[in-house]
Amino acid sequence: MVGWRESAACQNVDPDLFFPVGTGAPALIQAEEAKEVCRECPVRQACLDWAMDDSRQLSGVWGGLREDERQSLKRRLRRRSHRPA
């Protein structure tokens, strides 16, 4: 088990909350509920880093971001790293 998970706010929350099915209103509401748990999490950044770098999670809410939000963040970070100083 990854060390930061022991301190995660979601540790005692139903994991299904973080994996909404579909793209309609119910799924978006569920994702927002999951993100609300993440907002109070002391290890949010470690979770996000793990999802984006170490495990390359393609689904679910990790570190307070949905899949599409993580992909957007990755693109922004890539563009920033390729800009001349």
Secondary structure as the mmCIF struct_conf table of DSSP 4:
data_model
#
loop_
_struct_conf.conf_type_id
_struct_conf.id
_struct_conf.beg_label_comp_id
_struct_conf.beg_label_asym_id
_struct_conf.beg_label_seq_id
_struct_conf.end_label_comp_id
_struct_conf.end_label_asym_id
_struct_conf.end_label_seq_id
HELX_RH_3T_P HELX_RH_3T_P1 GLY A 3 SER A 7
TURN_TY1_P TURN_TY1_P1 ALA A 9 ASN A 12
BEND BEND1 VAL A 13 VAL A 13
HELX_RH_3T_P HELX_RH_3T_P2 PRO A 15 PHE A 18
BEND BEND2 PHE A 19 PHE A 19
BEND BEND3 GLY A 22 GLY A 24
HELX_RH_AL_P HELX_RH_AL_P1 ALA A 25 ARG A 39
TURN_TY1_P TURN_TY1_P2 GLU A 40 GLU A 40
TURN_TY1_P TURN_TY1_P3 PRO A 42 VAL A 43
HELX_RH_AL_P HELX_RH_AL_P2 ARG A 44 ASP A 49
HELX_RH_PI_P HELX_RH_PI_P1 TRP A 50 ASP A 54
BEND BEND4 SER A 55 SER A 55
BEND BEND5 SER A 59 GLY A 60
STRN STRN1 TRP A 62 TRP A 62
TURN_TY1_P TURN_TY1_P4 GLY A 63 GLY A 64
STRN STRN2 LEU A 65 LEU A 65
HELX_RH_AL_P HELX_RH_AL_P3 GLU A 67 HIS A 82
BEND BEND6 ARG A 83 ARG A 83
#
